[in-house]
Every structure is written in structure tokens, then in C-alpha cells.
Amino acid sequence: MPFIPRFEPIERIDWTASTLKPRDLPATVYRALILQIILTTTNGVAAALTGYDIAKAITRLSIVVNGQDNLIAIPGFHLFYQNYYDFSKEPESTIDTVVGASKTQKLTLYLPFSMTRAASPADTIFDARPPNVTSARLDVLWGSASIGTDVTVTAGYITPVGWVYESVDSNTQKARHEFTHLQKNLASTGTVDVSLEYGAYNEYRRLFVYTFNSAGALNNSQIDNLSVKSLSYSWANIPSEILQGLNANQYSISPLTGVYIIDLTTDGRMTERLNARSLSELVLRLNSLVSNGTVEVVSEKFISA
């Protein structure tokens, strides 16, 4: 029997500055979560705000399974950029920068459990039903009240909606879609190695690489080459400018500053994923041009059933 998709509302998650807010998820089978962020702000005379700024109001977004395992743990800004690339357009937002209080800002994001832009999206789902999953929780760590420029959040919430499947047999075997996040300083010029997880069940589809300058702004001048290596073998070795041009063609958008995507498959074919289960090391190697920047990496993984 084919899966039957439907939408299921989930209780909203209220905003409190610099606070972790958990929300239990219904025990069902998930294709995705749709997250509408609504913030009430007070805008100063120099108010400026973007969808990226609204996404950064979420410091970390996590899916926690069985009380301890992080299926997904990402900064809010990553989901903004992943949506931007995966859907070839900036995520839908409504922004009001008029000076004054009680202004409403909105942003809608898509948190995928099935594969986006893949040859077979249903290669992965998130089955949150017993007995394998005893609990599933969406954790939102809110950031500070100050967002964008001269904009202060005074209230807000996220309305999650589950895009779920019915009629999924309990014996259905599907892989899981996972995202992990790490950060490293670009503290010196030259080679900077970012260690990636290997062994266990680590199988990679894409790496999202973000380079920030010393002021915390995304910037293209922090690196000039990226490679993915294990010992003497390389899956990727490409100048950063060429990679951004390739990404623009792949995703049908203009290059976005300080953002690089290393796709380790062809057209999202999971049979071509980087299988790191038998490796003794896995490294993202960058050629740094600065001694005072940072790099953040989100790994998109395919965890076999």
C-alpha cells in the first residue's frame, strides 16, 4: 500500500530570549516539519531585517530521539540557506521595518526528513513510532532579543506542522536523514583541517560550508579552496570560487556570499554517497586566507536502515 501524506498541526513553541523550549512530537511517520516563525518586534530608526536574520533568532534547532540521540542539530540560519538552495528561492517571509513597536515578522522554513532534490526522496523518512522510538522531541534554543539591525524581539512563537505519512507498515525499512553541525576557527592562514565523523553509520550526501569574517558576517574572502579527504584519497578538491559557480548552476540561483555546498552524489543518488563507515579518518580541508575568521559546517547524512 502506498504511503498516504497528510498535514498534522503541532502545539506552538513560544519565544523566550536565550531559552531552550522543547516540544514533544506525535508518534507518527514524518516526511518533514513545516515551521512558521512569527516574531513581534520593536524597530528603531535604523531598523533593517532579512529572512536570514529571522532564522538566526533560533540559535539551535534539534530533533531529539529517545531522550538523548540528536537526529538533527543545526543552527537556524542553516535551515534558511538549505531551503534557499533546495527550492531555488529565498524562503517565504514578511518583513516590516517601519519604526515603532508591535511590528510582525514572519518566516516559513522546511525541515526535511525525506531527501530534498534527490532521485528518490522517500529513501529516508523519520518513523517516530514505538517500539524503536519511545519519544521524539523538537528542541528550539532561542537566541537573544536583538536581531538584524536596531530590531528587538518582544514576543513570538513557532507554529510547527507535521507533513506525515499514514498507512506505513510497521515492518517498512527506511534510512534516516541526519544533520550535524560543527564550528572551527580560521586562526591561521594556510591549511585548516575540519575533522568529520567516520566509522559507525556515517554516510555523507552533502556538506554545507559557511565562512564568516571576524565581524561574524558571511564572507567570500576567508578561503580559496575546499577538499574532502581520507588519507591520500580525495572526493573533492576544488577552488571555492568555482564551487560557488557550480552551486549556482546546480540550484538555479545566484551565488550566495560565504556559502559552499559539496555534493557527494550525482543528482541526489544515494547509491553514490560517501560511505565513511570503514574509514580511519575523514577531513574537510580548507585553504584559509585569514587568521581571524570562522567556518561552520553542516553535514547531511544518510543513515542506512
TORKOL-4160 file (C-alpha; in steps of 0.2 Angstrom, whole numbers, padded with zeros to 4 digits, m for minus):
305
<pt num="1" X="0000" Y="0000" Z="0000"/>
<pt num="2" X="0007" Y="0017" Z="m0004"/>
<pt num="3" X="0011" Y="0030" Z="0009"/>
<pt num="4" X="m0004" Y="0042" Z="0012"/>
<pt num="5" X="0003" Y="0060" Z="0016"/>
<pt num="6" X="m0007" Y="0072" Z="0027"/>
<pt num="7" X="m0003" Y="0088" Z="0037"/>
<pt num="8" X="m0004" Y="0087" Z="0056"/>
<pt num="9" X="m0004" Y="0103" Z="0067"/>
<pt num="10" X="0008" Y="0103" Z="0082"/>
<pt num="11" X="0007" Y="0114" Z="0098"/>
<pt num="12" X="0016" Y="0130" Z="0095"/>
<pt num="13" X="0033" Y="0135" Z="0103"/>
<pt num="14" X="0033" Y="0152" Z="0112"/>
<pt num="15" X="0048" Y="0163" Z="0111"/>
<pt num="16" X="0058" Y="0167" Z="0126"/>
<pt num="17" X="0076" Y="0176" Z="0124"/>
<pt num="18" X="0091" Y="0164" Z="0126"/>
<pt num="19" X="0080" Y="0150" Z="0132"/>
<pt num="20" X="0078" Y="0131" Z="0127"/>
<pt num="21" X="0060" Y="0127" Z="0123"/>
<pt num="22" X="0055" Y="0108" Z="0120"/>
<pt num="23" X="0040" Y="0102" Z="0111"/>
<pt num="24" X="0035" Y="0083" Z="0111"/>
<pt num="25" X="0031" Y="0077" Z="0093"/>
<pt num="26" X="0017" Y="0065" Z="0089"/>
<pt num="27" X="0022" Y="0047" Z="0087"/>
<pt num="28" X="0020" Y="0045" Z="0068"/>
<pt num="29" X="0030" Y="0044" Z="0052"/>
<pt num="30" X="0037" Y="0061" Z="0046"/>
<pt num="31" X="0041" Y="0067" Z="0029"/>
<pt num="32" X="0045" Y="0085" Z="0035"/>
<pt num="33" X="0041" Y="0098" Z="0048"/>
<pt num="34" X="0035" Y="0115" Z="0041"/>
<pt num="35" X="0040" Y="0129" Z="0054"/>
<pt num="36" X="0032" Y="0146" Z="0053"/>
<pt num="37" X="0041" Y="0158" Z="0064"/>
<pt num="38" X="0031" Y="0174" Z="0069"/>
<pt num="39" X="0040" Y="0187" Z="0079"/>
<pt num="40" X="0034" Y="0203" Z="0087"/>
<pt num="41" X="0047" Y="0217" Z="0087"/>
<pt num="42" X="0051" Y="0235" Z="0091"/>
<pt num="43" X="0060" Y="0244" Z="0077"/>
<pt num="44" X="0072" Y="0258" Z="0080"/>
<pt num="45" X="0076" Y="0272" Z="0067"/>
<pt num="46" X="0089" Y="0262" Z="0059"/>
<pt num="47" X="0079" Y="0246" Z="0058"/>
<pt num="48" X="0085" Y="0233" Z="0045"/>
<pt num="49" X="0080" Y="0215" Z="0044"/>
<pt num="50" X="0081" Y="0200" Z="0032"/>
<pt num="51" X="0074" Y="0182" Z="0032"/>
<pt num="52" X="0092" Y="0176" Z="0037"/>
<pt num="53" X="0091" Y="0187" Z="0052"/>
<pt num="54" X="0074" Y="0180" Z="0057"/>
<pt num="55" X="0081" Y="0162" Z="0055"/>
<pt num="56" X="0096" Y="0167" Z="0066"/>
<pt num="57" X="0084" Y="0171" Z="0080"/>
<pt num="58" X="0085" Y="0152" Z="0083"/>
<pt num="59" X="0102" Y="0148" Z="0089"/>
<pt num="60" X="0099" Y="0129" Z="0088"/>
<pt num="61" X="0086" Y="0118" Z="0081"/>
<pt num="62" X="0086" Y="0099" Z="0087"/>
<pt num="63" X="0076" Y="0083" Z="0084"/>
<pt num="64" X="0080" Y="0073" Z="0100"/>
<pt num="65" X="0075" Y="0054" Z="0099"/>
<pt num="66" X="0073" Y="0043" Z="0114"/>
<pt num="67" X="0078" Y="0057" Z="0126"/>
<pt num="68" X="0096" Y="0058" Z="0121"/>
<pt num="69" X="0100" Y="0055" Z="0102"/>
<pt num="70" X="0101" Y="0070" Z="0091"/>
<pt num="71" X="0094" Y="0066" Z="0074"/>
<pt num="72" X="0096" Y="0084" Z="0069"/>
<pt num="73" X="0106" Y="0098" Z="0077"/>
<pt num="74" X="0108" Y="0113" Z="0067"/>
<pt num="75" X="0108" Y="0132" Z="0068"/>
<pt num="76" X="0093" Y="0141" Z="0062"/>
<pt num="77" X="0102" Y="0150" Z="0049"/>
<pt num="78" X="0107" Y="0134" Z="0041"/>
<pt num="79" X="0089" Y="0129" Z="0038"/>
<pt num="80" X="0087" Y="0146" Z="0029"/>
<pt num="81" X="0101" Y="0143" Z="0017"/>
<pt num="82" X="0097" Y="0124" Z="0014"/>
<pt num="83" X="0079" Y="0129" Z="0010"/>
<pt num="84" X="0086" Y="0143" Z="m0002"/>
<pt num="85" X="0096" Y="0131" Z="m0012"/>
<pt num="86" X="0084" Y="0116" Z="m0011"/>
<pt num="87" X="0070" Y="0126" Z="m0018"/>
<pt num="88" X="0079" Y="0138" Z="m0029"/>
<pt num="89" X="0072" Y="0153" Z="m0020"/>
<pt num="90" X="0073" Y="0163" Z="m0004"/>
<pt num="91" X="0062" Y="0156" Z="0010"/>
<pt num="92" X="0045" Y="0165" Z="0011"/>
<pt num="93" X="0045" Y="0180" Z="0023"/>
<pt num="94" X="0035" Y="0195" Z="0028"/>
<pt num="95" X="0046" Y="0209" Z="0035"/>
<pt num="96" X="0041" Y="0226" Z="0042"/>
<pt num="97" X="0055" Y="0238" Z="0046"/>
<pt num="98" X="0044" Y="0253" Z="0050"/>
<pt num="99" X="0049" Y="0262" Z="0065"/>
<pt num="100" X="0039" Y="0258" Z="0081"/>
<pt num="101" X="0033" Y="0244" Z="0092"/>
<pt num="102" X="0022" Y="0228" Z="0089"/>
<pt num="103" X="0029" Y="0225" Z="0071"/>
<pt num="104" X="0026" Y="0207" Z="0064"/>
<pt num="105" X="0040" Y="0197" Z="0056"/>
<pt num="106" X="0036" Y="0180" Z="0048"/>
<pt num="107" X="0047" Y="0167" Z="0040"/>
<pt num="108" X="0042" Y="0149" Z="0034"/>
<pt num="109" X="0055" Y="0135" Z="0034"/>
<pt num="110" X="0055" Y="0117" Z="0029"/>
<pt num="111" X="0064" Y="0104" Z="0040"/>
<pt num="112" X="0066" Y="0088" Z="0029"/>
<pt num="113" X="0066" Y="0070" Z="0035"/>
<pt num="114" X="0064" Y="0064" Z="0017"/>
<pt num="115" X="0078" Y="0069" Z="0005"/>
<pt num="116" X="0076" Y="0085" Z="m0004"/>
<pt num="117" X="0082" Y="0087" Z="m0023"/>
<pt num="118" X="0085" Y="0068" Z="m0023"/>
<pt num="119" X="0082" Y="0055" Z="m0036"/>
<pt num="120" X="0071" Y="0045" Z="m0023"/>
<pt num="121" X="0065" Y="0057" Z="m0009"/>
<pt num="122" X="0057" Y="0043" Z="0001"/>
<pt num="123" X="0074" Y="0034" Z="0003"/>
<pt num="124" X="0073" Y="0042" Z="0020"/>
<pt num="125" X="0059" Y="0045" Z="0032"/>
<pt num="126" X="0058" Y="0048" Z="0051"/>
<pt num="127" X="0047" Y="0034" Z="0059"/>
<pt num="128" X="0044" Y="0041" Z="0077"/>
<pt num="129" X="0033" Y="0026" Z="0082"/>
<pt num="130" X="0036" Y="0013" Z="0095"/>
<pt num="131" X="0045" Y="0002" Z="0098"/>
<pt num="132" X="0061" Y="0009" Z="0090"/>
<pt num="133" X="0057" Y="0027" Z="0095"/>
<pt num="134" X="0050" Y="0029" Z="0113"/>
<pt num="135" X="0050" Y="0048" Z="0112"/>
<pt num="136" X="0053" Y="0062" Z="0099"/>
<pt num="137" X="0056" Y="0080" Z="0103"/>
<pt num="138" X="0058" Y="0096" Z="0094"/>
<pt num="139" X="0070" Y="0107" Z="0104"/>
<pt num="140" X="0071" Y="0126" Z="0100"/>
<pt num="141" X="0085" Y="0136" Z="0108"/>
<pt num="142" X="0080" Y="0154" Z="0105"/>
<pt num="143" X="0094" Y="0167" Z="0104"/>
<pt num="144" X="0095" Y="0185" Z="0111"/>
<pt num="145" X="0081" Y="0198" Z="0108"/>
<pt num="146" X="0092" Y="0208" Z="0097"/>
<pt num="147" X="0090" Y="0203" Z="0078"/>
<pt num="148" X="0096" Y="0211" Z="0062"/>
<pt num="149" X="0100" Y="0230" Z="0065"/>
<pt num="150" X="0091" Y="0240" Z="0078"/>
<pt num="151" X="0077" Y="0227" Z="0079"/>
<pt num="152" X="0072" Y="0220" Z="0096"/>
<pt num="153" X="0060" Y="0204" Z="0098"/>
<pt num="154" X="0047" Y="0207" Z="0112"/>
<pt num="155" X="0037" Y="0191" Z="0109"/>
<pt num="156" X="0034" Y="0177" Z="0096"/>
<pt num="157" X="0032" Y="0159" Z="0093"/>
<pt num="158" X="0035" Y="0145" Z="0080"/>
<pt num="159" X="0020" Y="0135" Z="0073"/>
<pt num="160" X="0026" Y="0118" Z="0068"/>
<pt num="161" X="0015" Y="0107" Z="0056"/>
<pt num="162" X="0020" Y="0089" Z="0053"/>
<pt num="163" X="0020" Y="0083" Z="0035"/>
<pt num="164" X="0017" Y="0065" Z="0039"/>
<pt num="165" X="0013" Y="0048" Z="0031"/>
<pt num="166" X="m0002" Y="0036" Z="0036"/>
<pt num="167" X="m0003" Y="0018" Z="0031"/>
<pt num="168" X="0016" Y="0014" Z="0033"/>
<pt num="169" X="0018" Y="m0004" Z="0038"/>
<pt num="170" X="0027" Y="m0006" Z="0054"/>
<pt num="171" X="0040" Y="m0018" Z="0045"/>
<pt num="172" X="0045" Y="m0004" Z="0032"/>
<pt num="173" X="0063" Y="m0002" Z="0032"/>
<pt num="174" X="0069" Y="0016" Z="0028"/>
<pt num="175" X="0085" Y="0025" Z="0031"/>
<pt num="176" X="0086" Y="0041" Z="0042"/>
<pt num="177" X="0091" Y="0058" Z="0036"/>
<pt num="178" X="0103" Y="0067" Z="0049"/>
<pt num="179" X="0111" Y="0084" Z="0050"/>
<pt num="180" X="0126" Y="0088" Z="0062"/>
<pt num="181" X="0134" Y="0104" Z="0065"/>
<pt num="182" X="0152" Y="0110" Z="0070"/>
<pt num="183" X="0162" Y="0125" Z="0070"/>
<pt num="184" X="0181" Y="0129" Z="0069"/>
<pt num="185" X="0191" Y="0145" Z="0070"/>
<pt num="186" X="0201" Y="0150" Z="0054"/>
<pt num="187" X="0215" Y="0155" Z="0066"/>
<pt num="188" X="0229" Y="0155" Z="0054"/>
<pt num="189" X="0232" Y="0156" Z="0035"/>
<pt num="190" X="0236" Y="0140" Z="0025"/>
<pt num="191" X="0229" Y="0123" Z="0028"/>
<pt num="192" X="0215" Y="0121" Z="0041"/>
<pt num="193" X="0208" Y="0103" Z="0043"/>
<pt num="194" X="0190" Y="0101" Z="0050"/>
<pt num="195" X="0188" Y="0083" Z="0056"/>
<pt num="196" X="0172" Y="0075" Z="0051"/>
<pt num="197" X="0164" Y="0059" Z="0059"/>
<pt num="198" X="0168" Y="0042" Z="0052"/>
<pt num="199" X="0165" Y="0024" Z="0056"/>
<pt num="200" X="0149" Y="0019" Z="0064"/>
<pt num="201" X="0134" Y="0023" Z="0052"/>
<pt num="202" X="0141" Y="0039" Z="0044"/>
<pt num="203" X="0137" Y="0040" Z="0026"/>
<pt num="204" X="0138" Y="0058" Z="0018"/>
<pt num="205" X="0127" Y="0066" Z="0005"/>
<pt num="206" X="0132" Y="0084" Z="0006"/>
<pt num="207" X="0142" Y="0096" Z="0016"/>
<pt num="208" X="0136" Y="0114" Z="0018"/>
<pt num="209" X="0151" Y="0126" Z="0022"/>
<pt num="210" X="0149" Y="0143" Z="0029"/>
<pt num="211" X="0164" Y="0155" Z="0031"/>
<pt num="212" X="0162" Y="0171" Z="0042"/>
<pt num="213" X="0174" Y="0185" Z="0044"/>
<pt num="214" X="0180" Y="0192" Z="0061"/>
<pt num="215" X="0164" Y="0203" Z="0062"/>
<pt num="216" X="0153" Y="0187" Z="0061"/>
<pt num="217" X="0147" Y="0191" Z="0043"/>
<pt num="218" X="0147" Y="0178" Z="0029"/>
<pt num="219" X="0161" Y="0182" Z="0018"/>
<pt num="220" X="0169" Y="0175" Z="0002"/>
<pt num="221" X="0187" Y="0181" Z="0006"/>
<pt num="222" X="0190" Y="0168" Z="0020"/>
<pt num="223" X="0196" Y="0153" Z="0010"/>
<pt num="224" X="0200" Y="0149" Z="m0008"/>
<pt num="225" X="0200" Y="0130" Z="m0009"/>
<pt num="226" X="0190" Y="0116" Z="m0001"/>
<pt num="227" X="0194" Y="0097" Z="m0002"/>
<pt num="228" X="0186" Y="0081" Z="0006"/>
<pt num="229" X="0200" Y="0068" Z="0010"/>
<pt num="230" X="0204" Y="0052" Z="0019"/>
<pt num="231" X="0222" Y="0048" Z="0020"/>
<pt num="232" X="0228" Y="0050" Z="0002"/>
<pt num="233" X="0211" Y="0049" Z="m0007"/>
<pt num="234" X="0201" Y="0064" Z="m0011"/>
<pt num="235" X="0182" Y="0065" Z="m0015"/>
<pt num="236" X="0183" Y="0084" Z="m0019"/>
<pt num="237" X="0197" Y="0096" Z="m0022"/>
<pt num="238" X="0190" Y="0112" Z="m0029"/>
<pt num="239" X="0193" Y="0131" Z="m0028"/>
<pt num="240" X="0180" Y="0140" Z="m0018"/>
<pt num="241" X="0175" Y="0152" Z="m0032"/>
<pt num="242" X="0172" Y="0138" Z="m0044"/>
<pt num="243" X="0162" Y="0128" Z="m0032"/>
<pt num="244" X="0151" Y="0143" Z="m0029"/>
<pt num="245" X="0148" Y="0144" Z="m0048"/>
<pt num="246" X="0144" Y="0126" Z="m0049"/>
<pt num="247" X="0132" Y="0128" Z="m0034"/>
<pt num="248" X="0123" Y="0142" Z="m0044"/>
<pt num="249" X="0121" Y="0131" Z="m0059"/>
<pt num="250" X="0116" Y="0116" Z="m0048"/>
<pt num="251" X="0102" Y="0125" Z="m0039"/>
<pt num="252" X="0097" Y="0138" Z="m0051"/>
<pt num="253" X="0101" Y="0153" Z="m0040"/>
<pt num="254" X="0114" Y="0167" Z="m0040"/>
<pt num="255" X="0129" Y="0163" Z="m0029"/>
<pt num="256" X="0126" Y="0167" Z="m0010"/>
<pt num="257" X="0140" Y="0175" Z="m0001"/>
<pt num="258" X="0151" Y="0164" Z="0011"/>
<pt num="259" X="0141" Y="0148" Z="0007"/>
<pt num="260" X="0148" Y="0132" Z="m0002"/>
<pt num="261" X="0140" Y="0116" Z="m0005"/>
<pt num="262" X="0150" Y="0100" Z="m0008"/>
<pt num="263" X="0138" Y="0087" Z="m0015"/>
<pt num="264" X="0145" Y="0070" Z="m0014"/>
<pt num="265" X="0132" Y="0062" Z="m0025"/>
<pt num="266" X="0126" Y="0064" Z="m0043"/>
<pt num="267" X="0108" Y="0071" Z="m0044"/>
<pt num="268" X="0105" Y="0066" Z="m0026"/>
<pt num="269" X="0108" Y="0047" Z="m0030"/>
<pt num="270" X="0111" Y="0039" Z="m0013"/>
<pt num="271" X="0120" Y="0024" Z="m0020"/>
<pt num="272" X="0134" Y="0036" Z="m0023"/>
<pt num="273" X="0135" Y="0043" Z="m0006"/>
<pt num="274" X="0152" Y="0044" Z="0003"/>
<pt num="275" X="0152" Y="0029" Z="0014"/>
<pt num="276" X="0163" Y="0033" Z="0029"/>
<pt num="277" X="0159" Y="0018" Z="0039"/>
<pt num="278" X="0175" Y="0009" Z="0036"/>
<pt num="279" X="0187" Y="0024" Z="0035"/>
<pt num="280" X="0200" Y="0028" Z="0048"/>
<pt num="281" X="0198" Y="0047" Z="0046"/>
<pt num="282" X="0188" Y="0060" Z="0036"/>
<pt num="283" X="0193" Y="0078" Z="0034"/>
<pt num="284" X="0187" Y="0093" Z="0026"/>
<pt num="285" X="0202" Y="0103" Z="0021"/>
<pt num="286" X="0202" Y="0122" Z="0018"/>
<pt num="287" X="0215" Y="0134" Z="0012"/>
<pt num="288" X="0212" Y="0149" Z="0024"/>
<pt num="289" X="0217" Y="0166" Z="0018"/>
<pt num="290" X="0214" Y="0174" Z="0035"/>
<pt num="291" X="0219" Y="0172" Z="0054"/>
<pt num="292" X="0203" Y="0179" Z="0062"/>
<pt num="293" X="0188" Y="0170" Z="0054"/>
<pt num="294" X="0177" Y="0155" Z="0057"/>
<pt num="295" X="0170" Y="0141" Z="0047"/>
<pt num="296" X="0154" Y="0132" Z="0051"/>
<pt num="297" X="0150" Y="0115" Z="0043"/>
<pt num="298" X="0133" Y="0106" Z="0042"/>
<pt num="299" X="0135" Y="0088" Z="0037"/>
<pt num="300" X="0120" Y="0080" Z="0028"/>
<pt num="301" X="0120" Y="0061" Z="0031"/>
<pt num="302" X="0111" Y="0046" Z="0025"/>
<pt num="303" X="0110" Y="0033" Z="0039"/>
<pt num="304" X="0106" Y="0016" Z="0032"/>
<pt num="305" X="0092" Y="0006" Z="0040"/>
